[in-house]
Amino acid sequence: MKGIVLAGGAGSRLYPITRVYSKQLTLIYDKPLIYYPLSILMLGGIKDVLIISNKETIPHYKQLFEDGAFLGMNIEYAIQDAPNGIAESFILGENFIGNDGVTLVLGDNIFYGYLDFFYSALKNSVGATIFGYQVNDPQRYGIVEFNKEGNAISIEEKPIKPKSNFAVPGLYVYDNSVIDISKNLKPSARGELEITDVNKEYLKMGKLRVEKIGRGVAWLDTGTPEALLQASNFFGVIEERQGLKVACIEEIAYKMGFISTEKFNELLNSLPNCAYKDYLVRILSEDF
């Protein structure tokens, strides 16, 4: 299974900061926003990741992650010249994906809590798995309609009259067919290759699974200044209360076995003296 983080988009709702850099580089409490979606892929055991963004921002991501070797990963990069739609990710990433399945996570989506719904989806090697998350404002999202048996029967983007309260968050698991499906899409009225159209195609083929995300999981979409502030406060409270960091990619790489204790030590020695390093040193010392 390969992974893609789509970290592009105009970020117009966060202007003027997005005039300088991508919104995925803004801070969520004590780390860049992109750490959070990347950590989801890592927790799923995915080591091969493609980061897609615009040409101005890719150098910043390369500075952050290089080739991923320090995390025991393979991280590659691709440029999306314009925000042409989420589904373009699979066309840009065709060579990277190869013959594998692929998980796509949007760079401004954060998931926190029990991720069993995601781990289960990764075991499904045929078709597509997307997720349904109950929201109060379904008019803002792609919405899934279910029949009495609980099976998905339609998906509608930003409906005026929603047929359910289950929104589709920015985390998708597909088999290799997604490449050809995306190539055959026609741009929508807004000129984009829509991920909803990809999901509709899988639904038409009878190969779409929609897993409902239950209580106890937070899904945060950080597209506005208010949402960024809420997310920072949320994770600040959790980290201060527990003394444990969320989306600490170095800790995840070590705990998931991506890197050895020796490599983790080398990583620690490369970091400047700071609270972040102190935390990682503590994590290592607790294992001995």
VEXDRENBA-590308 format. One line per 10 residues: number of its first residue (from 0); their letters; for each residue x, y, z of C-alpha. Coordinates in Angstrom, 2 decimals, padded with zeros to 5 digits, always signed. Example, Ala and Ser with C-alpha at 12.3 -4.5 7.8 and 13.67 -1.06 7.14 Angstrom:
VEXDRENBA-590308
0> as> +012.30:-004.50:+007.80 | +013.67:-001.06:+007.14;
end
This chain:
VEXDRENBA-590308
0> mkgivlagga> +000.00:+000.00:+000.00 | +001.32:+003.40:-001.01 | +000.29:+006.69:+000.56 | -000.36:+010.16:-000.84 | -000.64:+013.41:+001.08 | -002.30:+016.07:-001.07 | -000.92:+019.27:+000.42 | -001.86:+021.76:-002.28 | -004.81:+024.03:-002.79 | -004.96:+027.79:-002.90;
10> gsrlypitrv> -005.72:+028.17:+000.82 | -007.65:+031.34:+000.05 | -009.58:+031.18:+003.33 | -006.29:+031.55:+005.22 | -005.02:+034.57:+003.29 | -002.68:+036.44:+003.85 | -000.48:+033.73:+005.40 | -000.98:+031.51:+002.34 | +000.55:+034.22:+000.21 | +003.85:+033.21:+001.83;
20> yskqltliyd> +003.52:+029.43:+002.27 | +001.09:+026.54:+002.10 | -001.49:+026.17:+004.85 | -000.08:+022.69:+005.58 | +003.02:+024.40:+007.00 | +001.04:+026.43:+009.53 | +001.47:+025.40:+013.15 | -001.02:+023.18:+014.93 | +000.12:+023.70:+018.51 | +003.81:+022.69:+018.27;
30> kpliyyplsi> +004.27:+021.14:+014.84 | +003.38:+021.76:+011.19 | -000.10:+020.78:+010.11 | +001.24:+018.26:+007.57 | +002.66:+016.13:+010.40 | -000.88:+015.13:+011.38 | -002.08:+013.55:+008.09 | +001.39:+012.06:+007.50 | +001.23:+010.43:+010.93 | -002.06:+008.73:+010.00;
40> lmlggikdvl> -000.37:+006.99:+007.07 | +002.57:+006.01:+009.26 | +000.30:+004.54:+011.94 | -001.25:+002.43:+009.16 | +002.21:+001.00:+008.47 | +002.63:+002.90:+005.20 | +006.28:+003.74:+004.51 | +006.11:+004.88:+000.88 | +004.54:+008.33:+000.68 | +004.12:+010.88:-002.10;
50> iisnketiph> +003.61:+014.51:-001.11 | +001.85:+016.60:-003.75 | +001.89:+020.39:-003.66 | +002.72:+023.44:-005.76 | +006.22:+024.24:-006.96 | +006.68:+027.04:-004.42 | +005.98:+024.78:-001.44 | +007.65:+021.49:-002.43 | +011.14:+022.83:-001.44 | +009.84:+023.47:+002.09;
60> ykqlfedgaf> +008.55:+019.90:+002.37 | +011.86:+018.58:+001.10 | +013.59:+020.61:+003.79 | +011.31:+019.06:+006.42 | +011.36:+015.43:+005.28 | +014.18:+015.03:+002.71 | +013.80:+011.53:+001.24 | +012.27:+010.19:+004.46 | +015.23:+007.94:+005.28 | +015.62:+009.39:+008.79;
70> lgmnieyaiq> +012.10:+008.07:+009.47 | +012.74:+004.73:+007.79 | +010.48:+005.83:+004.96 | +010.60:+006.60:+001.26 | +009.12:+010.06:+000.67 | +008.77:+011.40:-002.86 | +007.33:+014.61:-004.23 | +005.17:+015.73:-007.15 | +004.05:+019.16:-008.32 | +000.42:+020.02:-008.95;
80> dapngiaesf> +000.58:+023.09:-011.16 | -002.92:+024.25:-010.26 | -005.70:+023.09:-007.92 | -007.22:+020.79:-010.54 | -009.04:+018.55:-008.10 | -008.29:+015.84:-005.58 | -008.60:+013.03:-008.12 | -005.68:+014.43:-010.12 | -003.47:+013.05:-007.31 | -003.74:+009.56:-008.79;
90> ilgenfignd> -002.75:+010.74:-012.25 | +000.24:+012.68:-010.91 | +001.15:+009.72:-008.73 | +000.70:+006.97:-011.31 | +004.38:+006.00:-011.52 | +004.75:+006.23:-007.75 | +001.72:+004.01:-007.11 | +002.79:+001.41:-009.67 | +000.71:-001.74:-009.26 | -000.15:-001.13:-005.61;
100> gvtlvlgdni> -003.21:+000.14:-003.82 | -003.11:+003.67:-002.47 | -004.36:+005.63:+000.51 | -004.95:+009.34:+000.00 | -005.19:+011.78:+002.89 | -005.81:+015.48:+002.46 | -003.10:+017.62:+003.98 | -005.51:+019.72:+006.03 | -007.44:+016.81:+007.57 | -006.66:+015.58:+011.07;
110> fygyldffys> -007.95:+012.40:+012.71 | -007.51:+011.71:+016.40 | -008.69:+008.76:+018.45 | -009.12:+005.05:+017.80 | -008.13:+004.46:+014.19 | -009.44:+000.90:+013.90 | -011.79:+002.03:+011.13 | -008.72:+002.94:+009.06 | -006.64:-000.12:+009.90 | -009.56:-002.33:+008.91;
120> alknsvgati> -009.92:-000.55:+005.56 | -006.25:-001.14:+004.75 | -006.91:-004.89:+004.77 | -009.43:-004.54:+001.95 | -007.49:-005.16:-001.28 | -010.44:-004.90:-003.69 | -012.39:-001.77:-004.56 | -012.53:+001.36:-002.44 | -013.20:+002.22:+001.17 | -014.26:+005.68:+002.25;
130> fgyqvndpqr> -015.62:+006.83:+005.58 | -018.72:+008.47:+006.95 | -018.47:+010.96:+009.81 | -021.58:+012.43:+011.41 | -021.71:+016.24:+011.22 | -024.08:+019.02:+012.19 | -023.68:+020.95:+008.93 | -023.93:+018.38:+006.10 | -024.52:+021.08:+003.46 | -020.78:+021.83:+003.55;
140> ygivefnkeg> -019.58:+018.34:+002.61 | -019.88:+015.37:+000.31 | -022.72:+013.37:+001.88 | -023.42:+009.62:+001.77 | -026.96:+008.27:+001.63 | -027.58:+004.82:+003.13 | -030.41:+002.35:+002.62 | -032.18:+000.51:+005.44 | -029.51:-002.18:+005.39 | -026.82:+000.42:+006.01;
150> naisieekpi> -025.32:+000.20:+002.52 | -024.29:+003.33:+000.64 | -026.60:+004.09:-002.29 | -025.62:+007.64:-003.28 | -023.02:+010.35:-002.72 | -023.83:+014.00:-003.25 | -021.46:+016.97:-003.05 | -022.62:+019.87:-000.83 | -026.33:+019.06:-001.15 | -028.96:+021.72:-000.46;
160> kpksnfavpg> -031.17:+019.03:+001.07 | -028.81:+016.40:+002.55 | -030.05:+012.80:+002.61 | -028.02:+012.02:+005.73 | -025.68:+013.66:+008.22 | -022.70:+011.50:+007.24 | -019.95:+013.48:+005.55 | -017.03:+011.95:+003.68 | -013.77:+013.11:+005.32 | -010.49:+013.49:+003.44;
170> lyvydnsvid> -009.19:+009.95:+003.88 | -009.66:+007.38:+001.09 | -008.39:+003.84:+000.47 | -008.38:+002.54:-003.11 | -007.19:-000.40:-005.14 | -005.09:+000.18:-008.25 | -008.16:+000.77:-010.44 | -008.30:+004.33:-009.11 | -005.65:+005.39:-011.61 | -007.66:+004.45:-014.69;
180> isknlkpsar> -010.89:+005.73:-013.14 | -009.27:+009.13:-012.52 | -007.84:+009.28:-016.02 | -011.31:+008.82:-017.50 | -013.02:+011.49:-015.41 | -014.37:+014.65:-016.98 | -013.76:+017.93:-015.14 | -016.71:+019.22:-013.13 | -018.43:+022.56:-013.65 | -015.70:+024.17:-011.55;
190> geleitdvnk> -013.01:+022.64:-013.78 | -011.76:+020.01:-011.32 | -011.42:+016.23:-011.25 | -013.68:+015.49:-008.34 | -012.99:+012.78:-005.77 | -016.76:+012.39:-005.41 | -016.90:+011.27:-009.04 | -014.23:+008.64:-008.31 | -016.29:+007.34:-005.42 | -019.45:+007.33:-007.53;
200> eylkmgklrv> -017.70:+005.20:-010.13 | -016.73:+002.62:-007.49 | -020.30:+002.74:-006.19 | -021.64:+002.11:-009.69 | -019.37:-000.95:-009.97 | -020.54:-002.24:-006.59 | -017.04:-001.91:-005.17 | -017.45:+000.95:-002.71 | -017.45:+000.38:+001.04 | -018.41:+003.17:+003.41;
210> ekigrgvawl> -017.31:+002.63:+007.00 | -019.07:+004.80:+009.56 | -016.71:+006.40:+012.06 | -018.16:+006.10:+015.53 | -017.95:+008.27:+018.60 | -014.60:+008.92:+020.18 | -012.84:+009.95:+016.96 | -012.19:+013.60:+016.21 | -012.08:+014.70:+012.59 | -010.77:+018.22:+012.21;
220> dtgtpeallq> -010.83:+020.07:+008.88 | -008.41:+022.97:+009.31 | -009.36:+025.17:+006.38 | -010.16:+028.38:+008.28 | -008.37:+030.50:+010.90 | -011.02:+029.53:+013.45 | -010.49:+025.82:+012.74 | -006.72:+026.19:+013.05 | -007.10:+027.86:+016.43 | -009.54:+025.20:+017.64;
230> asnffgviee> -007.21:+022.40:+016.54 | -004.20:+024.01:+018.24 | -006.12:+024.44:+021.48 | -007.47:+020.88:+021.26 | -004.06:+019.27:+020.88 | -002.44:+021.66:+023.31 | -004.82:+020.54:+026.05 | -004.29:+016.85:+025.24 | -000.50:+017.09:+025.16 | -000.25:+019.18:+028.31;
240> rqglkvacie> -002.65:+016.88:+030.18 | -001.08:+013.58:+029.15 | +002.54:+014.56:+028.63 | +002.38:+012.69:+025.32 | +002.64:+014.22:+021.88 | +000.19:+013.72:+019.03 | +001.50:+013.23:+015.48 | +005.14:+013.15:+016.57 | +006.48:+011.50:+013.43 | +009.87:+010.62:+014.92;
250> eiaykmgfis> +008.25:+008.84:+017.85 | +005.87:+007.00:+015.51 | +008.73:+005.89:+013.27 | +010.52:+004.47:+016.32 | +007.47:+002.85:+017.92 | +006.29:+001.35:+014.60 | +009.70:-000.20:+014.01 | +010.48:+001.90:+010.93 | +013.83:+002.77:+012.51 | +016.06:+000.98:+015.01;
260> tekfnellns> +017.09:+002.29:+018.41 | +020.48:+003.13:+016.92 | +018.90:+005.16:+014.12 | +016.59:+006.86:+016.61 | +019.63:+007.88:+018.64 | +021.26:+009.29:+015.52 | +018.09:+011.23:+014.79 | +018.05:+012.66:+018.32 | +021.66:+013.80:+018.01 | +020.77:+015.73:+014.86;
270> lpncaykdyl> +018.09:+017.79:+016.58 | +018.70:+021.18:+018.23 | +018.23:+021.49:+021.97 | +014.53:+022.16:+022.44 | +011.44:+020.86:+024.22 | +010.63:+018.64:+021.22 | +014.02:+016.90:+021.51 | +013.62:+016.59:+025.29 | +010.35:+014.75:+024.73 | +011.93:+012.28:+022.27;
280> vrilsedf> +014.84:+011.67:+024.64 | +012.31:+010.82:+027.34 | +010.49:+008.41:+025.02 | +013.75:+006.60:+024.36 | +014.75:+006.49:+028.04 | +011.37:+004.97:+028.99 | +012.19:+001.91:+026.87 | +015.26:+001.11:+028.97;
end
